């Protein structure tokens, strides 16, 4: 019986760990603001920008209009891509969510790929 409980406990731990590892986001929207290309103290290219998203989504069997502004950050090659974008351009952005800093819990979409729509 004890061995069965240990196996179940290990299985639950593995499942929790696997569940926490998934963090991918894709969103389409319009560039509404960009700080422009900057560099970190380590010399890494960096661009912070905002996307406006508007769409119709299905929720609880009903159509719902969704609108939001997403704060995003691109580093490295992705920052080079984003730096060429102009306000008003429609893009598809892919990346992961992270909190803004250790002290600020606001979510920021960290972009690793962006394409024009």
N, C-alpha and C positions, 0 to 999 in steps of 0.2 A: 504494500500500500504506500509506504514512504517513497519508494522508487518511482511509482506512478505520479505522485504529487510533484516530485522533483522534475520529472520529464515535462509535466504540464506547466510548471513554473518557467522552465527554460523555453518552452514553446511560446508562452505568452510574452516573455522578454524579447524573443526574436521577432515576433509579430509587431510589438510596439516599436522596436528599433526599425524595422522595415517600413512601417507606416509613417515614421517621422522623416524618412529619407526622401520622400517625394515632394518636390517643390519646383514645379515648372509652370510658367504662366505665358499665355499668348493673348494679346489684345490688339485690336485695330483701333486707330483713332487719328485725330488731327493734332499735329504739333502746334501748341499755342504759345509756348515760351521756351527759350533756351538761354542758358548762361554763356554759351560760347565755349570754345576749346580752351582748357586750362591744363596745367600739369601738377601732379602731386609732388611733394618734396622728394619722392623717389624717382621722379622723372616720367611717371606714367600718365598718358593722356587721359583727360577726364572731362565729361560733359554732363551737366545736370539739366534736365528739361522736363516739361509737362505735356501730357497728352490728354485731349478731351475725347472721351468715348461716348457714343450714343448708339443704342440698338434696341431692338425688341427681343425680349427673352420670354421663355415659357416658365411660369412658376405656379405650382399648385393647380395645373391645368388651365391657367389663364395667361393671356398675353400681357406683358408688362413692359413699358418703356423704361429703359435704364439710361441714366446719364451720370457720368462721374469724371473727375479730373484725377489723373494718375501722375504722381511724382516719380520720375525715373532717373536713373544714373547709368551712364555708359563709361567703361574704362577700356584702355588699350585700343585695339583695332575697332571695336564697336564705337568708341568715342570718335574715332576718325570718320566713321560712317555717319554718325549722328551730327557731327559738326557741319556737314554739307547740307543738312536739311534746313528748309525755310519754314517759318510760321505759316500755317495754312495747308501744308502738305499732309496727305493721308499716308499713314504707314502701318505696317504690321510689326509689332515689337514682341520679341521672345526673350524670356529670362527667368529670374527667380526673385522671390520676395525676401526681404531682410529688414530688420528694424533700422531706423536711421542712424542710431548710435547706441552706445551702451546705456546712456541716460534718457534718450528720446525713443519712445516705443512706436512712433509713426512708421508705417510701412512704406518702403521704397522699392520699386521694381528695378532690379539690376539687369540691364539689357546686355545680352551677348549676341543678338542678331536683330537687325532692323532692315526691312525692305519697303520700298515705295509701293503703294496700292494704286 
